[in-house]
Amino acid sequence: MPAPEIGKKNPLVKFEHIEKSYDGETLVVRDLNLDIAQGEFLTMLGPSGSGKTTCLMMLSGFETPTHGEIYLEDKPIGSIPPHKRNIGFVFQNYALFPHMTISENIGYPLHVRKVPKHKIKERVSKILDMIELSGFENRRPAQLSGGQQQRIALARALVFEPKLVLMDEPLGALDKNLREQMQFEIKALHARLNVTVVYVTHDQSEALTMSNRIAVFDDGIIQQISTPEVLYEEPMNAFVAQFIGENNRISGEVVDINGKYCKVKFEGGIVTALKVNVKAVGDKTSLSLRPERVIVNPEAGTTENIFKGEVRELIYLGDHIRTRVNVCGNRDFIIKVPNSAGHKITGKDKNIIVGWSSEDCRALDAGV
């Protein structure tokens, strides 16, 4: 499935040949070209130091590109200070004013824009209804839970009706259950308001849940950008395959290429896989295979790749059994076995037969 052409026509935001260096030598962002469409929810995802937060800081105006230009509605914004870019910002630490009431915190962006008091009151009331915190107007931030404070921070970023809202790890300080609840709330607000969101996180499940598109960063470069489904199902290199979701990796060498398929020799056998990121016989490769695509005890002839393995660990997780197997030279090969009739594995150190389709196995670069 090809990546959609989101952001290509009349983008709201355009990064054009953006580079950033803090010391004049090392580039933390390298020749970034990226279009973001009006109404899109785009997540910049990657490990620490990958360049994603630096991109957000340059878009907000808190950092200046070393090279290149950023456009907002076709206008260069490099010379415009942060407070004049009309961009909403939500931080991880909420950044609420402790001495102000909730109403005053939310209304502050309107106050500095000299909006009449009656209009401020009207908009604050409306957005409190939207985030389901009506009646909290006169409380102070210290009287609210972490989740409620984050809703207030979100309301403050939205109350002046910006076309663009930036979010930097906004849910990082919340516990797991509250974080998941807030993901759906932010997603619902985005759909309701049709505001453009650029979201930064290192949490891939958060990115998969919320985004229209995800840009996966590593070493200052976008490794792949597409919808959550395409990134998970069709990673284009070993880094993306490892970073998005759980992934089984088998290292080997290409010994044959036939159309869109190739054969890869590894320790103890040959795997047939999709030829994705290899070019010629003799190339080193890393095979990518999702744990849920592995079949236990497949019937002969039902799939191209069938191998013997040894069960090393079983972990009961309710809806499935997470099974660690020694197979194809990988001692940490993971299978997600559904906890249902006909899908039972019992006993450690037992022999097992596993299989998978060549369509589910992708021959990528060798990786690291």
C-alpha positions in Angstrom: 0.0 0.0 0.0 1.6 3.3 -1.0 1.9 6.2 1.4 -0.9 8.7 0.9 0.0 12.1 -0.7 -1.0 14.0 2.5 0.5 17.4 2.7 1.5 17.6 -1.0 -1.2 20.1 -2.1 -1.2 23.5 -0.5 0.5 22.4 2.8 -0.1 24.4 5.9 3.5 23.8 7.0 6.5 23.3 4.8 10.1 22.4 5.9 12.4 23.1 3.0 16.0 21.8 3.1 16.2 22.3 6.9 19.4 21.6 8.7 20.4 22.2 12.3 23.7 22.1 14.1 24.4 23.3 17.7 28.2 23.2 17.4 28.8 24.1 13.8 30.0 20.5 13.0 27.4 17.8 13.9 24.0 18.0 12.2 21.1 17.0 14.4 18.7 17.6 11.6 19.8 16.8 8.0 18.2 18.3 4.9 14.6 17.9 6.1 11.9 18.3 3.5 8.4 17.8 4.9 4.9 19.1 4.0 2.1 19.0 6.6 -1.5 19.5 5.4 -4.2 21.5 7.0 -6.1 19.4 9.5 -3.5 16.7 9.6 -2.3 14.9 12.8 1.4 14.3 12.1 3.6 12.6 14.7 7.4 12.9 14.8 8.5 9.6 16.3 12.0 8.5 17.2 14.5 7.7 19.9 16.2 10.4 22.0 18.6 12.5 20.0 17.0 11.6 16.6 16.1 15.2 15.8 12.3 15.2 16.3 12.1 17.7 19.2 14.6 20.0 17.4 12.3 20.1 14.4 9.4 21.0 16.7 11.4 23.7 18.4 12.4 25.2 15.0 8.7 25.2 13.9 7.7 27.0 17.2 10.5 29.6 16.9 12.4 28.5 20.0 15.3 27.3 17.8 16.6 28.7 14.5 17.5 26.5 11.5 21.2 26.5 10.5 20.1 26.2 6.9 16.8 26.2 5.0 13.4 27.8 5.5 10.1 26.9 7.3 6.9 28.1 5.8 3.5 28.6 7.4 0.7 29.1 4.9 3.3 29.7 2.2 5.0 32.5 4.2 8.6 32.1 5.6 8.5 32.4 9.4 12.3 32.4 10.2 12.2 36.1 11.2 9.0 35.9 13.1 9.4 35.5 16.9 7.5 32.6 18.7 4.8 34.8 20.3 3.8 36.2 16.9 3.5 32.9 15.0 0.0 32.2 16.3 0.9 28.6 17.2 -0.5 26.7 20.2 2.0 24.7 22.3 1.4 21.9 24.8 4.4 20.9 27.0 5.0 17.7 29.0 5.2 19.7 32.3 1.9 21.5 31.5 3.5 25.0 32.1 0.4 26.3 33.9 0.6 29.5 36.0 0.2 28.3 39.6 -1.0 31.6 40.9 -3.8 31.9 38.3 -7.2 30.2 38.4 -8.1 27.7 35.7 -10.2 30.3 33.9 -7.3 32.8 34.0 -4.8 30.1 32.7 -7.0 29.2 29.8 -7.9 32.8 29.0 -4.3 34.1 29.2 -3.6 33.7 25.4 -6.7 35.7 24.7 -5.8 38.4 27.3 -2.4 39.0 25.7 -4.2 39.3 22.3 -6.4 42.0 23.8 -9.7 40.1 23.3 -12.6 41.8 25.1 -13.3 40.3 28.5 -16.8 39.1 27.7 -15.4 37.2 24.7 -12.7 35.7 26.8 -15.3 34.5 29.3 -17.4 33.0 26.5 -14.5 31.1 24.8 -13.2 29.8 28.2 -16.6 28.5 29.1 -17.0 26.9 25.7 -13.7 25.1 25.8 -14.2 23.9 29.4 -17.4 22.3 28.2 -15.5 20.7 25.4 -12.9 19.1 27.8 -15.6 18.2 30.3 -14.2 20.4 33.1 -17.0 22.9 33.5 -17.2 24.1 37.1 -13.4 24.1 37.6 -13.1 27.8 36.6 -12.0 29.1 40.0 -9.7 26.2 41.0 -5.9 26.5 40.8 -3.6 24.0 39.0 -2.4 22.5 42.3 -6.0 21.4 43.1 -6.2 19.3 39.9 -5.0 15.8 39.0 -2.2 15.4 36.4 -4.8 14.4 33.7 -6.9 17.4 34.5 -3.9 19.8 34.4 -3.0 18.3 31.0 -6.5 19.0 29.7 -6.2 22.6 30.9 -2.9 22.9 29.1 -4.5 21.6 26.0 -7.5 24.0 26.3 -5.1 26.9 26.7 -3.3 25.9 23.5 -6.6 25.7 21.6 -8.7 28.6 23.0 -7.3 31.3 20.7 -8.2 29.0 17.7 -4.7 28.6 16.2 -4.4 26.8 12.9 -1.4 24.8 14.2 -0.9 23.1 17.6 2.5 21.6 18.6 2.7 19.0 21.3 6.0 17.9 22.9 5.7 14.6 24.8 2.5 15.9 26.4 1.5 12.6 28.0 4.9 11.5 29.3 4.2 12.4 32.9 1.0 10.5 33.1 0.4 6.9 34.3 -0.4 4.2 31.7 -4.2 4.2 32.0 -4.5 8.0 32.1 -2.1 8.3 29.2 -4.3 5.9 27.1 -7.4 7.9 28.0 -5.8 11.2 27.0 -4.7 9.8 23.7 -8.3 9.2 22.7 -9.4 12.6 24.1 -6.8 14.4 22.1 -7.7 12.4 19.0 -11.4 13.3 19.4 -10.6 17.0 19.9 -8.5 17.0 16.8 -11.3 15.5 14.7 -13.8 17.9 16.2 -11.8 21.1 15.7 -10.0 20.2 12.5 -6.9 21.8 13.9 -3.5 20.8 12.5 -1.4 18.9 15.1 2.4 18.2 15.1 3.1 15.8 17.9 6.4 14.6 19.2 6.9 11.3 21.1 9.2 8.4 21.5 6.3 6.1 22.3 5.4 4.1 19.2 2.0 2.8 20.5 1.0 6.4 21.2 2.0 7.4 17.6 0.1 4.4 16.1 -3.1 5.3 18.1 -3.3 9.0 17.3 -1.8 9.9 14.0 -2.8 10.3 10.4 0.8 10.0 9.5 4.0 9.2 11.3 7.5 10.5 10.5 10.0 8.0 11.9 13.3 9.9 12.8 16.8 8.5 13.3 20.1 10.3 13.2 18.4 13.6 12.1 16.7 12.0 9.0 13.2 10.8 8.4 13.6 7.1 7.7 10.0 6.6 6.6 6.8 8.6 6.7 3.4 7.1 6.1 0.2 6.0 7.8 0.4 3.9 11.0 -0.8 0.8 9.0 1.8 1.1 6.3 4.6 1.7 8.7 3.7 -1.4 10.7 2.9 -3.6 7.8 5.4 -2.4 5.3 8.6 -1.1 7.0 11.1 0.0 4.4 14.3 -0.5 6.4 15.6 -2.4 9.5 15.4 0.6 11.8 11.7 1.2 11.1 10.9 -2.5 11.4 12.6 -2.7 14.8 11.2 0.7 16.1 7.6 0.2 15.1 6.0 -2.6 17.0 7.5 -5.9 17.9 9.6 -7.6 15.2 11.5 -10.8 14.7 14.8 -10.4 12.9 16.7 -13.1 11.1 20.1 -12.2 9.6 21.3 -13.8 6.4 22.6 -13.5 2.8 20.6 -13.3 -0.4 21.3 -16.4 -2.5 18.6 -16.0 -5.2 16.2 -13.3 -6.6 13.1 -14.0 -8.5 10.8 -11.1 -9.3 9.6 -9.5 -6.1 10.8 -12.4 -4.0 14.3 -13.5 -2.8 15.8 -16.5 -1.0 17.9 -15.8 2.0 20.4 -18.3 3.5 20.8 -18.2 7.3 22.2 -20.5 9.9 20.5 -23.8 9.2 18.3 -23.1 6.2 16.8 -20.9 3.5 13.9 -18.4 3.9 11.7 -17.1 1.0 10.9 -13.5 1.6 9.7 -10.3 -0.2 12.6 -8.4 -1.7 12.2 -4.9 -0.2 15.6 -3.4 0.5 18.1 -5.7 -1.1 19.5 -5.4 -4.6 21.6 -8.3 -5.6 22.7 -11.9 -4.8 25.3 -11.8 -2.1 23.8 -8.8 -0.2 23.6 -9.1 3.6 20.0 -8.7 4.8 17.9 -8.6 7.9 14.5 -10.4 7.6 11.6 -8.7 9.3 8.6 -10.8 10.6 5.9 -9.8 13.0 5.2 -12.2 15.9 1.5 -12.5 15.1 2.2 -13.6 11.6 3.9 -16.8 12.7 1.9 -20.0 12.5 2.4 -22.8 15.0 2.3 -26.4 13.7 1.3 -25.4 10.1 0.0 -28.1 7.9 2.4 -29.3 5.2 2.1 -27.3 2.0 0.2 -24.4 3.5 3.1 -22.0 3.7 6.5 -21.6 2.1 8.6 -21.3 5.2 8.4 -24.1 7.8 11.1 -24.7 10.4 11.8 -26.7 13.6 12.3 -24.7 16.8 12.7 -25.1 20.5 10.4 -23.4 23.1 12.5 -21.4 25.6 9.8 -19.4 27.4 6.1 -19.1 27.8 4.4 -16.0 29.2 0.6 -16.0 29.8 -0.9 -12.6 28.8 -4.6 -13.4 28.8 -5.6 -13.0 25.2 -2.4 -14.7 23.9 0.7 -16.7 25.0 3.9 -14.9 24.3 6.3 -17.6 23.3 10.0 -17.3 23.0 11.6 -19.8 20.6 15.0 -20.7 19.4 14.6 -20.9 15.6 16.5 -19.9 12.4 19.5 -18.8 14.4 17.5 -16.4 16.6 17.3 -17.5 20.2 14.8 -14.7 21.0 12.2 -15.3 18.2 8.8 -14.3 19.5 5.4 -15.8 18.6 2.1 -14.5 19.8 -0.1 -17.6 20.1 -3.8 -16.8 20.5 -5.3 -18.1 23.7 -8.1 -20.0 21.9 -9.1 -23.5 21.1 -6.6 -25.2 18.8 -3.8 -22.8 19.7 -2.1 -24.4 22.7 1.6 -24.6 23.6 2.6 -26.4 26.7 6.0 -27.0 28.3 9.4 -25.3 28.0 12.3 -26.9 26.1 9.8 -28.7 23.8 10.3 -29.0 20.1 7.9 -26.9 17.9 7.2 -26.5 14.2 6.6 -22.9 13.0 5.9 -21.4 9.7 5.1 -18.2 7.9 4.2 -16.8 4.5 6.8 -15.2 2.3 4.4 -12.2 2.0 4.8 -11.6 5.7 8.6 -11.7 5.7 10.5 -8.7 4.4 14.1 -8.7 3.3 15.5 -5.4 4.4 19.0 -3.8 4.8 21.4 -5.6 7.2 20.9 -3.0 9.9 23.2 -2.9 12.9 
